[in-house]
Amino acid sequence: MNKKIEKAYNLFREMEKKFPSQKLLNQDLDLLKSLLISLKEEKDVDLQRLYHIHLHLHLDMSQKEFSYWLIPLERYLKKDLKDDDFLIFNKDHEERKEYKKTLPVVVILDHVRSSFNVGSIFRSCEAFHIEKIYLVGYTPDPTNSKTKKTTLGADEFIPWETVPKISPLIEKLQQEHFHVIAAETTSHATPLHHPFNHKKVAFVFGNERFGLDPEVIKLCQETRILPLAGYKNSLNIANCVSIFIYEYARQFAELKL
C-alpha cells in the first residue's frame, strides 16, 4: 500500500516543481487522481482521507492550493523534507534587474559551512542590490550544486568572488575606503542600530559554529552586535546577514549617508 501512496506522492512533488512555469497537465492530473481513487476500499481512516483528496484536484488550481493537498500524503509517509525543499519559486521582477543604483555594502563570508545558508545569503544580498559578496576559505560558492540550487539564480545578478585568505581582502577593502565591520558577539561590540558614519561598509560574518577568529576581529575597524532578548545568544547566519543589511539600508535611505 505504501508503494502506491509513495507513487502518488512522487507524482505530486514532480507536478509541484513545475509550477509556475508550466500549468497542470491533464494526463498527470488523471494519473494522480486514479492513484488516490484506488484507495477507496481501504478501511483505514487516514487512507480514506487520502482517497478524498482527488475530489479537490482540478486543472485551474493555484500552486498554493495544489501544495495544500500534498501535505496529507507527506505526513502519512512521514517525509523529512530538507531545507531546500521549501524554496519559493516566484516570478522575477524584470524591472528590478535594470535597476542600476547599488547599496554601498559588501558581505564577506569567512569559512561558512552550509550551502543552504550561503544560497539564502545570496538571495538576500541580491534583493538589497549590494555591491559584492566575498567567499573566504572553504565557504561554498555557486559552482557547488547545492549552493547553486538555493541561490535561485541570484548569483547571476550579484558579483561574487572566492578568496583563500581574509587578511589581504580586509586590507584591500580598507584601501578602497570601505569601513570593515565584524559581526560578532564581543564585549566591546556596538549595537547594530547605532548610527553608521561611513558611506561604504563591509560586513564580515564567520563560521556558523565558531564565529570569527579574534585575529580577524582585530583587523576590522569596528564590531557590531545584534541585540537579542531571548535566552539563546545566537541567530542563524542567513537571518543575521539580512538584518545587518536591512539596518544599514534603512539608515542609508533615511539619513542619506
C-alpha positions as CSV (number, residue, x, y, z in Angstrom):
1,M,0.0,0.0,0.0
2,N,2.8,2.4,0.9
3,K,4.3,1.9,-2.6
4,K,1.1,3.2,-4.2
5,I,1.0,6.2,-1.9
6,E,4.7,6.8,-2.5
7,K,4.0,6.8,-6.2
8,A,1.2,9.4,-5.8
9,Y,3.4,11.5,-3.5
10,N,6.3,11.5,-6.0
11,L,3.9,12.5,-8.8
12,F,2.5,15.2,-6.6
13,R,6.1,16.5,-6.0
14,E,7.0,16.4,-9.6
15,M,3.9,18.4,-10.6
16,E,4.5,20.9,-7.8
17,K,8.1,21.6,-9.0
18,K,6.8,22.5,-12.5
19,F,4.9,25.5,-11.0
20,P,4.7,28.3,-12.1
21,S,6.5,27.7,-15.4
22,Q,4.0,25.0,-16.5
23,K,0.3,24.5,-15.8
24,L,-1.0,21.2,-14.7
25,L,-1.3,18.7,-17.4
26,N,-4.5,16.7,-17.8
27,Q,-2.7,13.3,-18.1
28,D,-0.7,14.0,-14.9
29,L,-3.8,15.0,-13.0
30,D,-5.7,12.0,-14.3
31,L,-3.0,9.6,-13.2
32,L,-2.7,11.3,-9.8
33,K,-6.5,11.0,-9.3
34,S,-6.5,7.4,-10.3
35,L,-3.9,6.6,-7.7
36,L,-5.9,8.3,-5.0
37,I,-9.2,6.7,-6.1
38,S,-7.6,3.3,-5.8
39,L,-7.7,3.8,-2.0
40,K,-11.5,3.9,-2.0
41,E,-12.0,0.5,-0.5
42,E,-9.4,0.9,2.2
43,K,-10.8,0.8,5.8
44,D,-8.1,2.8,7.4
45,V,-9.3,6.3,8.4
46,D,-6.1,8.0,7.2
47,L,-6.2,6.3,3.9
48,Q,-9.8,7.3,3.4
49,R,-8.7,10.9,3.9
50,L,-6.1,10.5,1.2
51,Y,-8.7,9.0,-1.1
52,H,-10.9,12.1,-0.7
53,I,-8.1,14.4,-1.9
54,H,-9.0,13.5,-5.5
55,L,-12.3,15.4,-5.2
56,H,-10.3,18.7,-4.7
57,L,-7.9,18.4,-7.7
58,H,-8.6,20.3,-10.8
59,L,-6.6,21.9,-13.7
60,D,-7.2,25.5,-12.7
61,M,-6.0,25.2,-9.1
62,S,-3.2,27.5,-7.8
63,Q,0.2,26.3,-6.7
64,K,-0.7,27.1,-3.1
65,E,-3.9,25.1,-3.3
66,F,-2.1,22.2,-5.0
67,S,0.6,22.1,-2.4
68,Y,-2.0,22.2,0.4
69,W,-3.4,18.8,-0.8
70,L,0.2,17.4,-1.0
71,I,0.7,17.8,2.8
72,P,-1.6,14.9,3.9
73,L,0.5,12.4,1.8
74,E,3.7,13.9,3.0
75,R,2.7,13.4,6.6
76,Y,1.3,10.0,6.1
77,L,4.6,8.9,4.7
78,K,6.5,10.8,7.4
79,K,8.6,12.6,4.9
80,D,11.5,14.5,6.4
81,L,12.0,17.3,3.9
82,K,15.3,19.1,3.5
83,D,15.6,22.9,3.9
84,D,15.9,23.4,0.1
85,D,12.6,21.6,-0.5
86,F,10.9,24.8,0.8
87,L,12.4,27.2,-1.7
88,I,9.9,29.6,-3.0
89,F,9.6,29.9,-6.8
90,N,8.2,33.3,-7.7
91,K,8.4,35.3,-10.9
92,D,11.3,37.7,-11.0
93,H,10.8,41.4,-11.3
94,E,12.1,42.3,-14.7
95,E,12.4,46.0,-13.9
96,R,14.4,45.2,-10.9
97,K,17.2,43.7,-13.0
98,E,17.6,47.1,-14.8
99,Y,18.0,49.0,-11.5
100,K,21.5,50.4,-11.6
101,K,22.0,52.0,-8.2
102,T,23.7,49.6,-5.7
103,L,23.8,49.8,-1.9
104,P,27.5,50.5,-1.0
105,V,27.8,47.3,1.0
106,V,29.9,44.2,0.5
107,V,29.4,41.0,2.5
108,I,32.3,38.7,3.5
109,L,31.6,35.1,4.5
110,D,34.6,33.7,6.3
111,H,34.6,29.9,6.3
112,V,30.8,29.5,6.3
113,R,30.0,25.8,6.1
114,S,26.4,25.4,5.0
115,S,25.5,25.6,1.3
116,F,21.9,26.4,2.2
117,N,23.0,29.3,4.3
118,V,25.2,30.7,1.6
119,G,22.4,30.3,-1.0
120,S,20.0,32.1,1.2
121,I,22.5,34.9,1.8
122,F,23.0,35.3,-1.9
123,R,19.2,35.9,-2.3
124,S,19.2,38.5,0.5
125,C,22.2,40.3,-0.9
126,E,20.7,40.4,-4.4
127,A,17.4,41.6,-3.0
128,F,19.0,44.6,-1.4
129,H,21.2,45.1,-4.5
130,I,24.5,45.3,-2.6
131,E,27.9,45.6,-4.4
132,K,29.5,42.2,-3.9
133,I,29.9,39.0,-1.9
134,Y,33.3,37.6,-1.0
135,L,33.5,33.9,-0.1
136,V,36.6,33.1,2.0
137,G,38.3,29.7,2.5
138,Y,36.0,26.7,2.3
139,T,32.8,28.7,2.0
140,P,30.8,27.0,-0.8
141,D,30.3,29.1,-3.9
142,P,27.6,28.8,-6.6
143,T,29.7,26.3,-8.5
144,N,28.6,23.9,-5.8
145,S,25.3,22.3,-6.9
146,K,23.6,22.7,-3.6
147,T,24.6,26.3,-3.3
148,K,23.5,27.0,-6.9
149,K,20.1,25.4,-6.2
150,T,19.4,27.6,-3.1
151,T,20.5,30.8,-4.7
152,L,17.5,30.5,-7.1
153,G,19.6,32.3,-9.7
154,A,20.5,35.3,-7.5
155,D,24.2,34.5,-8.2
156,E,23.7,35.6,-11.8
157,F,22.8,39.2,-10.7
158,I,25.3,40.0,-8.0
159,P,29.1,40.0,-8.3
160,W,30.9,37.4,-6.1
161,E,34.4,36.2,-5.7
162,T,36.2,33.4,-3.8
163,V,39.4,34.3,-1.9
164,P,41.7,31.9,0.0
165,K,42.6,34.2,2.9
166,I,40.7,37.0,4.6
167,S,43.5,39.3,5.8
168,P,44.6,40.5,2.4
169,L,40.9,41.0,1.5
170,I,40.2,43.2,4.5
171,E,43.4,45.3,3.8
172,K,42.3,45.7,0.2
173,L,38.8,46.8,1.1
174,Q,40.1,49.3,3.6
175,Q,42.4,50.8,0.9
176,E,39.2,51.2,-1.2
177,H,37.7,53.2,1.7
178,F,35.3,50.5,3.0
179,H,34.7,50.6,6.7
180,V,35.1,47.0,7.7
181,I,32.7,45.8,10.4
182,A,32.9,42.4,12.2
183,A,29.5,40.9,13.0
184,E,30.3,39.2,16.4
185,T,29.1,38.9,20.0
186,T,32.1,40.6,21.8
187,S,32.1,42.7,25.0
188,H,33.2,45.8,23.0
189,A,30.7,45.4,20.2
190,T,28.4,48.3,19.2
191,P,24.7,47.6,18.9
192,L,23.7,47.2,15.3
193,H,21.1,50.0,15.3
194,H,23.6,52.7,16.3
195,P,24.2,55.3,13.5
196,F,26.6,54.3,10.7
197,N,29.0,57.1,9.9
198,H,30.6,55.7,6.8
199,K,29.1,55.5,3.3
200,K,30.8,52.3,2.3
201,V,30.8,49.3,4.6
202,A,31.9,45.7,4.5
203,F,30.2,43.3,6.9
204,V,32.2,40.2,7.9
205,F,30.4,37.1,9.1
206,G,32.1,34.0,10.5
207,N,31.5,30.2,10.7
208,E,28.1,29.2,11.9
209,R,29.5,27.4,14.9
210,F,32.8,29.1,15.8
211,G,32.2,32.7,14.6
212,L,35.1,34.9,13.7
213,D,38.7,34.3,14.9
214,P,39.9,37.0,17.3
215,E,42.7,37.9,14.8
216,V,40.1,38.7,12.2
217,I,38.1,40.8,14.5
218,K,41.3,42.8,15.3
219,L,41.7,43.5,11.6
220,C,38.2,45.1,11.4
221,Q,37.7,48.7,12.2
222,E,34.5,48.1,14.2
223,T,32.5,45.2,15.7
224,R,28.7,45.3,15.7
225,I,26.3,43.1,17.6
226,L,22.6,42.3,17.0
227,P,21.0,42.7,20.4
228,L,18.9,39.7,21.3
229,A,16.3,39.5,24.1
230,G,15.9,35.7,24.3
231,Y,17.8,33.1,26.3
232,K,19.7,31.8,23.2
233,N,22.5,34.2,22.3
234,S,22.6,33.1,18.6
235,L,20.7,33.6,15.3
236,N,21.0,31.8,12.0
237,I,23.7,33.4,9.9
238,A,21.5,33.9,6.9
239,N,18.9,35.7,9.1
240,C,21.7,37.8,10.7
241,V,23.1,38.9,7.3
242,S,19.7,40.0,6.2
243,I,19.1,42.1,9.4
244,F,22.5,43.7,9.2
245,I,22.0,44.7,5.5
246,Y,18.4,45.9,6.2
247,E,19.5,48.1,9.1
248,Y,22.3,49.7,7.0
249,A,19.9,50.2,4.1
250,R,17.3,51.8,6.4
251,Q,19.8,54.3,7.7
252,F,21.2,54.8,4.2
253,A,17.8,55.8,3.0
254,E,16.7,57.9,6.0
255,L,20.0,59.6,6.7
256,K,21.2,59.8,3.1
257,L,24.7,58.6,4.1
